[in-house]
Structure formats: structure tokens, C-alpha cells
Amino acid sequence: MAEEERANLLETIADILEKVDKYAGIIAAIIAAFTFSQGNRVASYVFVGIGYILMASFLWRVMTQRSVIRRVVATVRPLPEKREYVYSRSQRRIAGIALVALTLFSFGWVGVNGWRDYQAREGLLFPRAKENELLVIIAQFDNRSTKGLDPTQRIYDKLRKELGETGITNARLEIAPEIADLDEAKEIGERHEALFVIWGWFDDVGFNSKFTIVKETPLRIKDREIELEEVPLEPPGDFSLYIREGLPAQMAYLSTWTIGQVYFWDVKFEEALSTFDIAIENAQQGGTLEGLADVYFYRGFILGAVLDDAQQAIADFDRAIELRPDYAEAYYNRGVSYADKGDYDLAIADYDRAIELRPDDVDAYYNRGNAYRDKGDYDLAIADYDRAIELKPDLANAYNNRGVVYYDLRELKQAIADYDRAIELRPDLAEAYVNRGTAYTDKGEYDQAIADYDKAIELRPDYAEAYSNRGIAYADKGEYDLAIADYDKAIELRPDYADAYNNRGAAYVSKGEYDLAIADCNKAIELKSDYADAYGNRGNIYVLKGEYDLAIADYNRTIELRPDDAQAYYNRGLVYDHKGEYDLAIADYDKAIELRPDYAKAYYHRGVAYDYKGEYDLAIADYDKAIELRPDYAEVYYHRGVAYGNKGEYDLAIADLNGAIELRPDDAEAYRTRGVAYAEKGEYDLAIADLNKAIELKPDYIEAYFLRGLVHGMRGEKENAIKDFERFLELSGDEYWYLREEAERQLKELRGQ
């Protein structure tokens, strides 16, 4: 009985709910509207939900003739019987339509008001800009007029019309409440991720419109992703423009300026440039100067940063500065354009002015440091990089570029420390890996260098310089095939890469493939007609081929291109030495020493040239200087010993030859020459010992056999003398005709013929 009573009770509840659900739903909706009007958002959402459920239950019952309520109750305990409902076809159709409408309205109402509540919590006046969307906010202008003008709507309507005509689909205009000052304009712009904000005030004469740029510098230039700190030019922050009533050209100027901005930030630089041209025309027609400095600035920006037209960019920056003498950004960016042209003094003057106007401008210090570096003023460059790092301790490029300066100063340890820090701050900075690799190469730590180049290539697979520099490291390791493979890749990536051709030519030289080397040098010169290094390298190859006149012609060209190239004079002096033109050789060594007073090799070879001329005292003076500069210079000890020997000062000769042998114990020629000095002193045992050692080190040493034969003869050791002369004749060819005649004469005497 209890079970039946409970079932009846549940059925009664279901019947009651079915009778009141539509009325309860209406009441819930009324309560929801009331609570919403009172600002109780949570309660309103709850009652909307309740009302929707009750009304939807009723409409579903009419439409399907099945009760949702009874089904819900039946989940607790089965009802004793199934209730039937009878509604006409038209009633069921109307219920279905009503259910769809109710659902759309309820969920739409909750969605719209929920989004508004979210915006209110976030302080949003309208949706933020989406990714790749360009949002322009036009604030209500402060009304100072008695005529009831409405510039906000006029600006909005004109921009809306003209944006539609441009075909720009990712721009959106929004109207915001009145803005009081610049800080509020920036705050609203940043909150909504807007491109820029137009705001201001108006009076009976016209309206003062202010433009506040919110968006950062575009990160795409020439279709290449770059970091913000790598962008050399920077945009202005804001400006004002007063537009007078009745001057349509001024209004046109405002709109074309704004459209140009939208194109600019949409990375459509060609369109922006042409639009800014029209804006300048409109400004001139309307007699407007306000804001015109910024138009010239942006046009200069595009010309300099995008189109690489530094000269035209400078002209626009000049005009911007003329219109606004305290325009720090224009000075800064004109400095960048001057630097691009190689006019470093003018660039530095502009950076000075930018820093004077904005003492904490980290980019101005950084770029001035670059200009000083390019001028070779390394101390000033380091000071500017230091200041940039002080202002922005995480500026990886400043560490990297300071490292380059330390590298140029040959302070490799400090350079590597800076590259380390740059990489720590930016592990994806491929240039820092390449620069550190170059420093490791110079230190002879080739495996570490190659590891850095590998990483740079991993980060930037199209990094031609990384391949070329890795090729240099492989070449320095003697792995010429790997080096050539890297140069090949560098050339594939950059067919106009003159350095890679030149370096590959050097690798071919090391493999003895002189014709391929010359072909690469030719190509490097074809690509870069003033490439002094390529002329110098080709000259070296001609020397190896014995084509001395061609070598001299190339060294002449190197010197013409680089008059302060000490090595070019030195190399040409060597060729004159080979040709026996000792006075010309000495003149070139003189010039090399003038340019590089610490050039030990030049002193050494000038000494050799004096030796050949028989000017032994001059030769010895040069050898003295070379040894002073390089105390471990074995060849110089040897040649000074020869010079002393030629002067008959055998003890001094022997002392120098001792030094040469101590530095190079396997130098057969030094033992031979010291043996001759001992022989001249009559110390034949020591002479024989040295000549024996020379032959031990070099078993086919022709002259040593001849000399040892002479010493054996002096000592009366006929059999040993005969063996040495016979061995000399066996080894020597016609080039030793002058010694062969003497050897044959000695043999005749020794044999008693």
C-alpha cells in the first residue's frame, strides 16, 4: 500500500508541474528581467535558465505529445500509467517554432550579456583586436563648440568609406567615449590592442585631432621575420593636427594619413608610400603643417628600412626635422640611413642629437656604437655598447657587437665572453654562434668553432656565411674536401658571394689544384672588382706556378686598392727576390716595415736581400731586429749565422747556428752550414759530425756529400773522401755542373791519377 501511495504522489507532482510549467516559466522570465535591471547579473542568469527549462518543457510536450516532466519523475520510480496528450497539428507546429525561437533568444541573450559582462570586467569598451586585425579607435571629441559640430562621426564615416574603397579587410573602426589626455589614450589603445587612437577636442572653428600610435614597430620587413631590436628605424609616438571647418583638403589629409598608417601596419609598404604621397599633397593644398613631419618620417622609414633607398630616406628625415627640430626619432633614423651609406661621422652627429633629446635611448647608443665600430673607433664603440647594456641588460645584440669589437682588437677571450652572454640571452641568435666560431678558429680551437657553425646552420639553414666560415675552420684543420663542400654550399645559397669563391680558391691551392684556384679568384674579382684579397691570393698562386710577372701585376692591383697593405708589399718583395731584383725587393720591404714596424718577416727577408747583394752588415742589422721581434725565429738565426760566416766571423756564425738547431733540431741545412764553419776554423772532427748529422736527417743531401768529401780530403781520409765524392756524382745532375767538375778533379787527385 505504501508503494502505491508513493507512486500516486509522484504522479500528482508530475500533473501539477505539467499544469504550471508555462506559467512558472513566464514568472521566472519576469524575475530575470527585474534582477537584470537591478544589476544582479548572477540572479538574472539563474532565472533565465529556470524559465527556459520550464517553458521548453511545455513547448516540447505540445510538439511531441510526450512529457519531459513525467520522464524525469519516472527515473525516480516508475509511474503506474502513461499519460496521453492530444494537440492539433497546427498547435504542434507553432510549439516547435516557439521552442526554436525561445532557444535562440535565451542563449543569445545570455551570450551577449555574458560577453558584455566579460568586457566590463576586463574594462573593454568593445572587443579587442584579433590576431592580424588592425583596430583604429576614434574617441568622442571634447565639445568646446557652440555650433553642435560632431567631428567624431565625420571622421568615422569618412574613414569607413575610404577603408572600404581600399579593399583592406582586416581593419576595424570603433568609437570610444571621450579621452582626457595622452596617457588615457595609450591605456585604452593598449587595453584593446589597437593600432592607434584618434581623439581630441573641437570648437567653433574646427577640431584638433590627436593621433596616438599604440602598436609596436612591424616585425616583417622584406618578407623576413626579424626581432624588434634588429629593426634599425623606429616610429614616432603621437602628433596633433588641427582641421579647420570648410577646408576639405585638411579632412582629406587626415583620412589619407590614417589610411597610410593602416597600410603601413598591415605591412603593405608600397601602398602606404603612395598614400603618404597623397597625404603630403593634401596637406600642402590645405595649408597644413601639423603632423606633416610624421608623414615625412614614415615615408622616410619605408624608403630607408624597406626599399633600401638611404638617400631619399635622408631627404624625408631632413624635412621632418625641419618641420619639428626636436624630433628625436627622425635624428635617430637619419643616423641609421647615413650609416647605411657609410657616412659614419654624419650618422654619429645624428645619434648625438637623438641622445641629447632622449638621454635613455638605448637604440641610439647601440647604433652609435655600431658607427664607431665601423669607423675603427673601438674605445668609443665599447663605451656606447656598455651604456646600451646598462640601460637594457638583456640586449643580446649589444653583447654580440661588443664582442666583434673585442675580436677586432684581438682580445679573443673577452670577445668570446661577450658572445657567450649574447647566446645565453638569445639562444637563437645565429650571428653570435658564427662570431664565436670565428674567434675559436683564430685561437686554433677548430672543433669548437665547427660546433658553433653547426649550431648557426641548424638555426638558419640558409646562412651562407656560416657555411663559408665553417669551410675556413675545416681548411685550417687540413680537411680541404670538407672545406670545399662548405664553400660550394655557401655559393649555392649566395651565387654572388665573392668571399666564398676566394676562400674556395685558397682550399684548392692547398690541394695543389692551381688552375681551379685561379678560376675561383677570377670569379671573386668578377663579382667584386675592388676585391683586394682576391687579387692578392691570385698573385700568390701565380708565384706558386712560377708566373712572377702575373703575380707582380696582381700585387700592384692589391696595393692600388689598399695602399696600406703591408703584406702586399712584402709579397711583391718576395717575387722581386725570386727574380733577383734585390733593390726593388728591398724597396718593398722598406714600405712593408714603414706600415708595420713590428713586421719580423719583412726585416728577415730584407736581410736576405742585403745578403744576396753582399751587404752583410745591413743584413745582420735586419736579422737582429727580426730576432728582437721574434726571439724564436729559427730561420733568422740561420741566416745571420750565414752572414757572419760570409764575413769570416765563424764563432758568431756557429753561435747563431747553434740557436737555429736548438729551435729546429731536424734542420739538416743548419747542421751542414755549421759543419762548414767548423771546417773553416780547422775543427774537422766537429765539421764531420755536423755533416754526418745533416746526411742522417736528409740521406739524399747532395751538397753535404760534396762538403764532407772535402773535409775528409783535408784530413787525409782518402777512402772516405772518395766514397763521398762518388756518392755526390751519383746523386747530382747537370744543375750541379760547377761542383761536379771540382768533385771529378778531387777524385783524380785522391786516386793518384
C-alpha positions in Angstrom: 0.0 0.0 0.0 2.8 2.4 0.8 4.4 1.8 -2.6 1.1 2.6 -4.3 0.7 5.8 -2.3 4.2 6.9 -3.2 3.5 6.3 -6.9 0.3 8.2 -6.7 2.1 11.1 -5.0 4.8 11.2 -7.7 2.1 11.2 -10.4 0.3 14.0 -8.7 3.5 16.1 -8.6 4.1 15.4 -12.3 0.5 16.5 -13.1 0.9 19.7 -11.0 4.2 20.6 -12.7 2.7 20.0 -16.1 -0.2 22.3 -15.3 2.0 25.2 -14.0 5.2 24.9 -16.0 4.3 27.5 -18.7 3.1 30.0 -16.0 6.1 29.3 -13.8 8.4 29.9 -16.8 6.7 33.2 -17.5 7.1 34.2 -13.9 10.8 33.2 -13.9 11.4 35.3 -17.0 9.8 38.3 -15.3 12.0 37.8 -12.3 15.1 37.5 -14.5 14.2 40.8 -16.2 13.7 42.5 -12.8 17.0 41.2 -11.4 18.9 42.2 -14.5 17.6 45.8 -14.3 18.7 45.9 -10.7 22.2 44.9 -11.7 22.1 41.4 -10.2 23.6 39.6 -13.1 24.0 36.2 -11.5 20.4 36.0 -10.3 19.2 37.1 -13.7 21.2 34.3 -15.5 19.8 31.8 -13.0 16.1 32.8 -13.5 16.6 32.9 -17.3 17.8 29.3 -17.1 14.8 28.2 -14.9 12.4 30.0 -17.1 13.9 28.4 -20.3 13.7 24.9 -18.8 10.0 25.3 -17.8 8.9 26.9 -21.0 10.9 24.5 -23.1 9.3 21.6 -21.2 5.8 22.8 -22.0 6.6 23.5 -25.7 8.3 20.1 -26.1 5.2 18.4 -24.6 2.9 20.2 -27.1 5.2 19.5 -30.1 5.9 15.8 -29.3 2.9 14.9 -27.1 5.4 13.4 -24.6 6.1 14.8 -21.2 9.6 15.6 -20.2 8.5 16.1 -16.6 6.9 12.6 -16.4 10.1 11.0 -17.8 12.2 12.8 -15.2 9.8 11.7 -12.4 9.8 8.1 -13.8 13.6 7.9 -13.3 12.9 8.1 -9.5 10.0 5.5 -9.6 8.0 4.1 -12.5 4.6 5.7 -12.8 1.5 3.4 -12.9 0.3 4.5 -16.2 1.4 6.5 -19.3 -0.3 9.8 -19.8 -1.5 10.7 -23.4 -1.7 14.2 -24.8 -3.7 15.3 -27.8 -2.8 18.5 -29.6 -3.7 19.6 -33.2 -1.1 19.6 -36.0 -1.1 23.4 -36.1 -0.6 23.6 -32.3 2.4 21.2 -32.6 3.9 23.3 -35.4 3.5 26.5 -33.5 5.1 24.9 -30.4 8.1 23.7 -32.5 8.7 27.2 -33.9 8.2 28.8 -30.5 10.8 26.3 -29.0 13.4 27.2 -31.6 12.8 30.9 -31.1 12.9 30.5 -27.3 16.2 28.6 -27.5 17.8 31.2 -29.8 16.6 34.1 -27.7 17.6 32.6 -24.4 21.1 31.5 -25.4 21.6 34.7 -27.5 20.6 36.9 -24.5 22.9 35.0 -22.1 25.8 35.0 -24.7 25.5 38.7 -25.5 25.2 39.9 -21.9 27.8 37.4 -20.7 30.2 38.8 -23.3 29.4 42.4 -22.2 29.9 41.4 -18.6 33.3 39.9 -19.5 34.2 43.1 -21.4 33.1 45.1 -18.4 35.3 43.1 -16.0 38.2 43.5 -18.4 37.5 47.2 -18.8 36.7 46.6 -22.6 34.5 49.1 -24.4 34.3 46.7 -27.4 36.2 43.5 -28.4 40.0 43.6 -28.5 41.8 43.5 -31.9 42.1 39.9 -33.1 45.3 38.5 -34.5 46.3 40.3 -37.7 43.4 42.7 -37.2 44.1 46.5 -37.3 41.9 48.3 -34.8 41.5 52.1 -35.1 39.8 53.8 -32.1 38.1 57.1 -32.6 37.2 58.7 -29.3 34.3 61.2 -28.8 35.9 64.7 -29.1 35.7 67.1 -26.2 33.0 69.6 -27.2 34.1 73.2 -26.9 31.8 74.4 -29.6 28.6 76.4 -29.6 27.6 75.1 -33.1 27.0 71.4 -32.4 29.7 70.0 -34.7 30.3 66.3 -34.5 33.9 65.5 -35.7 33.9 62.0 -34.3 31.1 60.8 -36.5 32.5 62.7 -39.5 35.9 61.1 -39.1 34.4 57.7 -38.6 32.2 57.9 -41.7 35.0 59.2 -43.9 37.4 56.5 -42.8 34.8 53.8 -43.1 34.1 54.9 -46.6 37.7 55.1 -47.7 38.8 51.9 -46.0 36.0 50.2 -47.9 37.4 51.6 -51.1 41.0 50.4 -50.4 39.9 46.8 -50.1 41.6 46.4 -46.7 39.5 43.7 -45.0 41.4 43.4 -41.7 40.8 46.9 -40.4 38.1 47.8 -37.8 36.9 51.2 -36.6 35.4 51.7 -33.1 34.0 54.7 -31.4 35.1 55.2 -27.7 34.0 57.7 -25.0 35.8 60.9 -24.6 39.5 60.7 -23.7 41.1 63.3 -21.4 44.8 63.0 -22.1 47.6 61.1 -23.8 48.1 58.6 -21.0 44.4 57.6 -21.2 44.6 57.3 -25.0 47.6 55.0 -24.7 45.9 53.0 -21.9 42.7 52.5 -23.9 44.6 51.6 -27.0 46.8 49.1 -25.3 43.8 47.6 -23.4 42.1 46.9 -26.7 45.3 46.1 -28.6 44.6 48.9 -31.1 46.8 50.2 -33.9 46.3 53.8 -32.9 43.8 56.1 -31.2 42.3 59.3 -32.7 41.0 61.8 -30.1 40.9 65.5 -29.2 38.6 68.5 -29.0 36.6 70.7 -31.2 35.5 74.3 -31.2 33.6 76.7 -33.5 36.5 77.0 -36.0 37.4 73.3 -36.3 38.7 70.4 -34.4 42.1 69.4 -33.0 42.6 65.7 -33.7 45.4 63.8 -31.9 47.0 60.6 -33.2 48.4 58.3 -30.6 50.4 55.3 -32.0 49.9 52.2 -29.9 51.2 49.3 -32.0 54.9 48.5 -31.9 57.2 48.6 -34.9 56.2 46.0 -37.6 58.2 42.8 -37.3 58.2 41.9 -41.0 60.5 43.8 -43.4 61.1 42.4 -46.9 59.2 39.2 -46.1 61.7 38.3 -43.4 60.9 37.7 -39.7 63.2 39.9 -37.6 63.4 40.8 -33.9 62.3 44.2 -32.8 65.7 45.1 -31.5 67.1 44.4 -35.0 64.8 46.9 -36.7 67.1 50.0 -37.1 64.3 52.6 -37.6 61.7 53.4 -35.0 58.3 55.1 -35.5 57.0 58.2 -33.7 54.6 58.1 -30.8 51.9 60.7 -31.4 51.1 64.0 -33.0 48.3 66.6 -33.3 46.5 68.0 -36.3 44.1 71.0 -36.3 41.5 70.8 -39.0 39.5 73.9 -39.9 35.9 73.8 -40.9 35.3 74.3 -44.6 38.8 73.1 -45.7 38.1 69.7 -47.3 41.8 69.2 -48.2 42.6 69.1 -44.5 40.0 66.4 -43.8 41.4 64.5 -46.8 44.8 64.8 -45.3 43.6 63.3 -42.1 42.0 60.4 -43.9 44.9 59.7 -46.2 47.3 59.9 -43.3 45.2 57.4 -41.4 44.8 55.0 -44.4 48.5 55.2 -44.9 49.0 54.2 -41.3 46.7 51.2 -41.8 48.6 50.2 -44.9 51.9 50.6 -43.0 51.0 48.5 -40.1 49.5 45.9 -42.4 53.0 45.6 -44.0 51.7 46.9 -47.3 54.6 49.3 -47.7 54.2 50.2 -51.4 50.5 51.2 -50.8 51.5 53.1 -47.7 54.1 55.0 -49.6 51.8 56.1 -52.3 49.1 57.0 -49.7 51.6 59.2 -47.8 52.5 60.9 -51.1 48.8 61.8 -51.4 48.6 62.9 -47.8 51.5 65.4 -48.4 49.7 66.8 -51.4 46.5 67.2 -49.4 48.4 68.9 -46.6 50.0 71.4 -49.0 46.6 72.2 -50.6 45.1 72.7 -47.1 48.0 74.8 -45.8 48.5 72.2 -43.1 51.9 71.7 -41.4 50.7 70.0 -38.2 51.6 66.3 -38.3 53.3 66.7 -41.7 56.6 65.9 -40.0 55.3 62.5 -39.2 54.2 61.8 -42.7 57.7 62.6 -44.0 59.0 60.5 -41.2 57.0 57.4 -42.1 57.8 57.9 -45.8 61.5 58.1 -44.9 61.1 55.0 -42.8 59.7 53.0 -45.7 62.3 54.3 -48.1 65.2 53.5 -45.7 64.1 50.3 -43.9 62.2 48.6 -46.7 63.3 49.9 -50.1 67.0 50.5 -49.1 67.0 54.0 -50.6 69.1 55.7 -48.0 69.5 58.9 -49.9 65.7 59.5 -50.4 65.1 58.5 -46.8 67.6 61.1 -45.6 65.8 63.8 -47.7 62.5 62.9 -45.9 64.1 62.9 -42.5 65.6 66.3 -43.3 62.1 67.6 -44.0 60.7 66.0 -40.8 63.5 67.7 -38.7 62.9 71.0 -40.5 59.3 70.9 -39.5 60.0 69.6 -36.0 63.5 70.5 -34.8 63.2 68.4 -31.6 62.2 65.2 -33.5 64.4 62.7 -31.8 63.2 59.7 -33.8 64.0 61.5 -37.1 67.5 62.3 -36.0 68.0 58.7 -34.9 66.6 57.2 -38.1 68.5 59.7 -40.3 71.6 58.5 -38.5 70.8 54.9 -39.5 70.4 56.0 -43.1 73.7 57.8 -43.0 75.4 54.7 -41.6 73.9 52.6 -44.4 75.7 55.0 -46.8 78.9 54.7 -44.9 78.7 58.4 -43.8 79.6 57.5 -40.2 80.5 61.0 -39.0 77.1 62.3 -40.1 75.4 59.2 -38.5 77.2 59.8 -35.2 76.2 63.5 -35.2 72.6 62.5 -35.6 72.8 59.8 -32.9 74.4 62.5 -30.6 71.4 64.8 -31.2 68.9 61.9 -30.6 70.7 61.1 -27.3 70.7 64.8 -26.3 66.9 64.8 -26.8 66.3 61.3 -25.3 69.2 60.5 -22.9 68.0 57.0 -22.2 67.6 56.0 -25.9 69.2 52.5 -25.8 68.9 52.1 -29.6 70.8 55.4 -30.2 73.7 54.3 -28.0 73.7 50.9 -29.7 73.7 52.2 -33.2 76.2 54.9 -32.4 78.4 52.1 -31.1 78.0 50.4 -34.5 79.0 53.5 -36.3 82.1 54.0 -34.1 83.0 50.3 -34.7 82.7 50.7 -38.5 85.0 53.8 -38.2 87.5 51.8 -36.2 87.0 54.0 -33.1 86.9 50.9 -30.8 87.1 52.5 -27.4 84.2 54.8 -28.2 82.2 51.9 -29.6 82.8 49.8 -26.4 81.7 52.8 -24.3 78.4 53.0 -26.2 77.7 49.3 -26.1 78.4 49.5 -22.3 75.8 52.2 -22.0 73.3 50.3 -24.1 73.8 47.3 -21.9 73.5 49.4 -18.7 70.1 50.7 -20.0 68.9 47.3 -21.3 70.9 44.4 -19.6 69.2 41.8 -21.8 70.2 43.4 -25.1 71.9 40.4 -26.8 72.9 42.3 -29.9 74.9 44.8 -27.9 76.9 42.0 -26.3 77.4 40.4 -29.7 78.6 43.6 -31.4 80.8 44.5 -28.4 82.3 41.0 -28.9 83.0 41.9 -32.5 84.9 45.0 -31.4 87.0 42.9 -28.9 87.6 40.4 -31.7 88.9 43.2 -33.9 91.2 44.3 -31.0 92.4 40.7 -30.9 91.1 40.4 -27.3 89.7 37.0 -28.1 88.9 35.9 -24.5 86.8 39.0 -23.9 85.1 38.6 -27.3 84.1 35.0 -26.6 82.8 36.0 -23.1 80.5 38.6 -24.9 79.4 36.0 -27.4 78.6 33.6 -24.6 76.4 36.2 -22.9 74.6 37.0 -26.2 73.9 33.4 -26.7 72.7 33.0 -23.1 70.3 35.8 -23.6 69.2 34.7 -27.1 69.9 31.0 -27.8 68.6 31.5 -31.3 71.0 34.3 -32.3 72.8 32.6 -35.1 75.2 35.5 -35.7 76.6 35.1 -32.2 77.4 31.5 -32.9 79.2 32.4 -36.1 81.1 35.2 -34.4 82.2 32.9 -31.6 83.1 30.3 -34.1 85.4 32.8 -35.8 87.1 33.6 -32.5 87.6 29.9 -31.8 89.1 29.5 -35.3 91.6 32.3 -34.6 92.5 30.6 -31.4 93.1 27.3 -33.3 90.2 25.6 -31.4 88.7 24.3 -34.6 86.4 21.6 -33.3 84.7 24.2 -31.0 84.5 26.6 -33.9 82.9 23.9 -36.1 80.4 23.1 -33.4 79.3 26.8 -33.3 79.0 26.9 -37.1 76.9 23.7 -37.0 74.6 25.4 -34.5 74.3 28.5 -36.6 73.4 26.4 -39.6 70.8 24.4 -37.6 69.2 27.7 -36.6 69.5 29.2 -40.1 69.9 26.5 -42.8 70.3 29.3 -45.4 73.1 31.1 -43.6 75.7 31.3 -46.3 78.3 33.0 -44.0 78.1 30.1 -41.5 79.0 27.6 -44.3 81.8 29.8 -45.6 83.3 30.3 -42.1 83.0 26.6 -41.3 84.9 26.0 -44.5 87.7 28.2 -43.2 87.8 26.1 -40.0 88.0 22.8 -42.0 90.7 24.3 -44.2 92.7 25.3 -41.2 92.4 21.7 -39.9 93.7 20.5 -43.2 90.3 18.9 -44.2 90.2 20.6 -47.6 87.5 18.5 -49.1 85.1 19.3 -46.3 86.1 22.9 -46.6 85.4 22.9 -50.4 82.0 21.3 -49.8 81.1 24.1 -47.4 82.2 26.8 -49.8 80.1 25.0 -52.5 77.1 25.3 -50.3 77.7 28.9 -49.5 78.0 29.7 -53.2 74.8 27.7 -53.9 73.0 29.9 -51.3 74.6 33.1 -52.5 75.9 32.9 -56.0 77.3 36.4 -55.7 79.3 35.5 -52.6 82.8 36.7 -53.6 84.4 35.7 -50.2 83.3 32.1 -50.7 84.9 31.9 -54.1 88.1 33.4 -52.8 88.2 31.0 -49.8 87.5 28.0 -52.0 90.3 29.2 -54.2 92.6 29.1 -51.2 91.5 25.5 -50.4 92.2 24.4 -54.0 95.7 25.9 -53.6 96.3 23.7 -50.6 95.3 20.7 -52.7 97.7 21.8 -55.4 94.9 22.5 -57.9 96.1 25.8 -59.0 94.0 26.3 -62.1 90.8 25.7 -60.1 92.1 28.2 -57.6 92.8 30.8 -60.2 89.3 30.3 -61.7 87.8 30.9 -58.3 89.8 34.1 -57.7 88.8 35.3 -61.2 85.1 34.8 -60.3 85.6 36.6 -57.0 87.2 39.5 -58.9 84.4 39.4 -61.5 81.8 39.8 -58.7 83.8 42.4 -56.8 86.2 44.3 -59.0 87.8 46.1 -56.0 88.4 42.8 -54.0 92.0 43.4 -52.9 92.2 40.0 -51.1 91.3 38.1 -54.3 94.0 39.9 -56.3 96.5 39.1 -53.5 95.5 35.5 -53.4 95.7 35.1 -57.1 99.1 36.7 -57.0 100.2 34.1 -54.5 99.0 31.3 -56.8 100.9 32.8 -59.8 104.1 32.7 -57.6 103.5 29.0 -56.9 103.2 28.5 -60.6 106.4 30.5 -61.3 104.5 33.2 -63.2 106.2 36.1 -61.5 105.1 38.9 -63.8 101.5 38.0 -63.4 102.0 37.8 -59.7 103.5 41.3 -59.6 100.6 42.7 -61.6 98.2 41.3 -59.1 100.2 42.6 -56.1 100.3 46.0 -57.9 96.5 46.0 -58.1 96.2 44.9 -54.4 98.4 47.9 -53.4 96.4 50.2 -55.6 93.2 49.2 -53.9 94.8 49.0 -50.4 97.8 51.3 -50.2 98.3 50.5 -46.5 98.5 46.7 -47.1 101.9 45.8 -45.7 101.6 42.1 -46.7 101.0 43.1 -50.3 104.3 45.0 -50.4 106.0 42.1 -48.6 104.7 39.5 -51.1 105.7 41.7 -54.0 109.2 42.0 -52.4 109.5 38.2 -52.3 108.7 38.0 -56.0 111.4 40.6 -56.8 113.7 38.5 -54.7 112.9 35.4 -56.8 113.6 37.4 -59.9 117.0 38.7 -58.5 115.8 42.3 -58.5 117.0 42.9 -55.0 116.8 46.7 -55.0 113.1 46.6 -55.9 112.6 43.9 -53.3 114.3 46.0 -50.6 112.1 49.0 -51.5 109.0 46.9 -51.0 110.3 45.5 -47.7 111.0 49.1 -46.6 107.4 50.1 -47.3 106.1 47.0 -45.5 108.2 47.9 -42.4 107.1 51.5 -42.6 103.4 50.3 -42.5 104.1 47.6 -39.9 107.1 48.4 -37.8 106.8 45.0 -36.0 106.8 43.0 -39.2 109.5 40.5 -38.4 109.3 38.6 -41.7 109.9 41.8 -43.7 113.1 42.5 -41.7 114.2 38.9 -42.2 113.7 39.0 -46.0 115.2 42.4 -46.4 118.2 41.0 -44.6 118.3 38.1 -47.1 118.2 40.6 -50.0 121.1 42.5 -48.5 122.9 39.2 -48.1 122.5 38.5 -51.8 123.9 41.9 -52.5 126.9 41.2 -50.3 125.9 44.0 -47.8 126.3 41.8 -44.8 126.3 44.4 -42.1 122.9 45.7 -43.3 121.7 42.1 -43.5 122.9 41.4 -39.9 121.2 44.6 -38.6 117.9 43.4 -40.1 118.3 39.9 -38.7 119.0 41.5 -35.3 115.7 43.4 -35.5 113.8 40.3 -36.6 115.1 38.3 -33.7 114.3 41.1 -31.3 110.7 41.0 -32.5 110.6 37.2 -32.6 113.2 35.5 -30.4 112.2 32.0 -31.6 112.6 32.8 -35.3 114.9 29.9 -36.3 115.3 30.9 -40.0 116.7 34.3 -38.9 119.3 32.7 -36.6 120.3 30.5 -39.5 120.7 33.4 -42.0 122.5 35.6 -39.5 124.9 32.7 -39.0 125.4 32.6 -42.8 126.1 36.3 -42.9 128.6 36.1 -40.1 130.2 33.2 -41.9 130.4 35.3 -45.1 132.2 37.9 -43.1 134.6 35.3 -41.7 133.3 35.7 -38.1 132.9 32.0 -37.6 132.4 31.9 -33.8 129.5 34.3 -34.2 128.3 32.2 -37.1 128.5 29.0 -35.0 126.7 30.6 -32.1 123.7 31.6 -34.4 123.6 28.2 -36.0 123.5 26.6 -32.5 120.5 28.8 -31.9 118.9 27.7 -35.1 119.5 24.0 -34.3 118.2 24.4 -30.8 114.9 25.8 -32.2 114.7 23.3 -35.0 116.7 20.1 -34.2 115.8 18.5 -37.5 117.2 21.3 -39.7 119.7 19.5 -41.9 120.8 22.7 -43.6 121.8 24.3 -40.3 124.0 21.3 -39.4 125.6 21.4 -42.9 126.3 25.2 -42.6 127.7 24.8 -39.1 129.9 22.0 -40.4 131.3 24.4 -43.0 132.0 27.0 -40.2 133.8 24.3 -38.1 135.8 23.3 -41.2 136.8 26.9 -41.9 138.1 27.0 -38.3 140.0 23.8 -38.9 137.8 21.9 -36.4 137.4 18.9 -38.8 136.0 16.4 -36.3 133.1 18.8 -35.4 132.7 19.6 -39.1 132.4 15.8 -39.9 130.0 15.3 -37.0 127.7 18.0 -38.3 127.8 16.8 -41.9 127.1 13.3 -40.8 124.0 14.6 -38.9 122.9 16.6 -42.0 123.1 13.4 -44.1 121.3 11.4 -41.4 118.4 13.8 -41.5 118.5 14.1 -45.3 120.0 11.0 -46.9 120.0 12.5 -50.4 121.6 15.8 -49.3 123.8 16.3 -52.4 125.8 19.3 -51.1 126.5 17.6 -47.8 128.2 14.7 -49.5 130.4 17.1 -51.5 131.4 19.1 -48.4 132.1 16.0 -46.3 134.3 14.7 -49.1 136.3 17.9 -49.0 136.7 17.7 -45.2 137.7 14.0 -45.4 140.3 15.0 -48.0 141.6 17.8 -45.7 142.0 15.2 -43.0 143.8 12.8 -45.4 141.0 10.2 -45.2 141.1 9.3 -48.9 138.7 6.4 -48.9 136.0 8.3 -47.1 136.6 11.3 -49.4 136.4 9.1 -52.5 133.1 7.5 -51.3 131.5 10.9 -50.6 132.6 12.4 -54.0 131.3 9.3 -55.8 128.0 9.5 -53.9 127.8 13.2 -54.8 128.3 12.4 -58.5 125.7 9.6 -58.3 123.1 11.9 -56.8 123.8 15.2 -58.6 122.6 16.3 -62.0 123.7 18.9 -64.6 122.5 21.7 -62.3 125.5 21.0 -60.1 128.0 21.2 -63.1 130.2 23.6 -61.2 130.6 21.3 -58.3 130.8 18.1 -60.4 133.9 19.5 -62.1 135.5 20.0 -58.7 134.4 16.6 -57.4 135.9 14.9 -60.5 139.2 16.8 -60.1 139.3 15.8 -56.4 138.7 12.2 -57.3 141.6 12.2 -59.8 143.9 13.6 -57.1 142.8 11.1 -54.5 143.2 8.2 -56.8 146.7 9.5 -57.9 145.6 9.8 -61.5 
